[in-house]
Amino acid sequence: MRECDRRDFLKGALSAAALAAVSHGAWAQGDDEVRHAVIGIGNQGRNHCGLFSAVGGCRVVAVADVDPERREAGRDIASEHGPAEAYEDFRAILDDDSVHSVSVATCDHWHTPVALAALAAGKHVYVEKPCSHNLHEGHVLAQAAADTGLCVQHGTQSRSGEGIQEAMVFLAEGGLGTLRAAKAIDHQLRAPIGRAEPEDPPPGVDYDLWLGPAPKVPFTRNRWHYNWHWFWDYGTGDIGNDGIHQLDVARWGLGAGLPLRTTATGGQLFYDDDHQTPDTQVVTYDYGDRYLIYEMRLWTPYPLEGHHNGVAFYGDDGRLDVGGDGCVVTYAGGDTERLGGGADTQANVGNFVECARAGDPAGLNAPISEGVVSAALAHLGNIGTRVGRPLEYDAETRSFPGDEEATALASRDYREGYELPQV
Ligand SMILES: NC(=O)c1ccc[n+]([C@@H]2O[C@H](COP(=O)([O-])OP(=O)(O)OC[C@H]3O[C@@H](n4cnc5c(N)ncnc54)[C@H](O)[C@@H]3O)[C@@H](O)[C@H]2O)c1
């Protein structure tokens, strides 16, 4: 499609907010190369630098991280394919009209704020899971994506796995008869983190920017790279880390959205250290005629029920396992059938670039409209575990009617200067 045709088409389809975003950003400037930037250069950000560089017609032209060592590592990977800039402050990337799209691979508490700022700047966004740090952010992000008409892909890459796609069709076509339950299993051994004393942040690190919306507290090594997952101010525990992949597949296969009711329990049976999030958690999502059960044990050094991480679907005519061995059906009579392989991150990235180039969010395999619901299941599990009673979430009022304590956990207090950006 010629550039002016595409702009005319967009004008017909988009809201005022979308038009503001398009005219501000440069994603529709008509050059063939998709110029991508990666924000947050930990393990996953470095993966993104490689994955986006491997997509034909896409180049990583900029990276950002508050940690100088990490942003230089990202620039080194990107520079193998052409010139790349490294920034401390991601907002410099958003101000650059020649950047079309960004990845958000920061800690969880920055996902929605960066994604919203990028949408406001007219960039397409690939946001890592979980796309939100709380329920409120999910609503705001989904709305912003819809309003701008930009592509927002979620880092739940099972959605781009061909074998899993086939397995979901198999379920939808009644391959297991009536489907009554799915179990999302997160069993693995995660080492304790010990206890860390406050100290100065590493030299050159902008720790205030790393904290962002979270309260200002002294730096410790445990609240820092990767281990932030286990602190409520920044992370979402393992249910929002590995568990969300299983929840996403389970929900997809069940054809389920937000549950009627959530019952959660959990705690620390194994860790005796700085961890705030549970090492053991069981959550039941009640859909009336179907149940989704999440089971997490982080102190399990062996597979249970054939899985470390995976999903088992239970129907009247058999069981489908989606796990490390791919997708395998066991029929009621004992016969088995292999349906295909697992998640595909490269395909998820490639699908995003293709949609960004076409300006077509409808083609996304893991659209944010689905991502926010899977993230919401993780948040519901955590809120239920923290308050210790069953929950009924009302998405209309974004609250748990009659439960003030749970409703307070549906959002957070944003530190002054780090409120959610308006799109
Ligand atoms: N889709 C997947 O399978 C998958 C796999 C691994 C990680 N992830 C997700 O990727 C994210 C990153 O995980 P990780 O293991 O790389 O964590 P990490 O802590 O190693 O990396 C996060 C990086 O973000 C940087 N950062 C934080 N705030 C920033 C800001 N305001 N601006 C710029 N940089 C900032 C940190 O300095 C750090 O280098 C997590 O949300 C995680 O859930 C997804």
The ligand as a Gaussian input file, in Angstrom:
#p B3LYP/6-31G(d) Opt

LIG

0 1
 N        8.646000     -14.075000      27.190000
 C        9.496000     -14.787000      27.889000
 O        9.582000     -16.013000      27.804000
 C       10.410000     -14.083000      28.847000
 C       11.601000     -14.697000      29.259000
 C       12.419000     -14.015000      30.157000
 C       12.026000     -12.770000      30.640000
 N       10.855000     -12.206000      30.245000
 C       10.418000     -10.903000      30.801000
 O       11.355000      -9.922000      30.420000
 C       11.481000      -8.951000      31.446000
 C       12.965000      -8.791000      31.781000
 O       13.448000      -9.979000      32.348000
 P       15.015000     -10.180000      32.630000
 O       15.190000     -11.556000      33.103000
 O       15.802000      -9.742000      31.436000
 O       15.215000      -9.167000      33.860000
 P       16.479000      -8.309000      34.262000
 O       16.252000      -7.737000      35.593000
 O       17.718000      -9.110000      34.064000
 O       16.478000      -7.149000      33.154000
 C       15.656000      -6.023000      33.214000
 C       16.471000      -4.836000      32.715000
 O       15.625000      -3.683000      32.634000
 C       16.401000      -2.559000      33.050000
 N       15.520000      -1.469000      33.434000
 C       14.724000      -1.365000      34.513000
 N       14.062000      -0.200000      34.511000
 C       14.439000       0.435000      33.379000
 C       14.101000       1.684000      32.788000
 N       13.239000       2.523000      33.373000
 N       14.681000       2.025000      31.616000
 C       15.573000       1.202000      31.020000
 N       15.949000       0.000000      31.536000
 C       15.378000      -0.368000      32.697000
 C       17.246000      -3.101000      34.191000
 O       18.354000      -2.284000      34.477000
 C       17.628000      -4.481000      33.656000
 O       18.841000      -4.470000      32.942000
 C       10.651000      -9.447000      32.613000
 O        9.450000      -8.737000      32.699000
 C       10.406000     -10.895000      32.314000
 O        9.162000     -11.354000      32.819000
 C       10.070000     -12.835000      29.346000

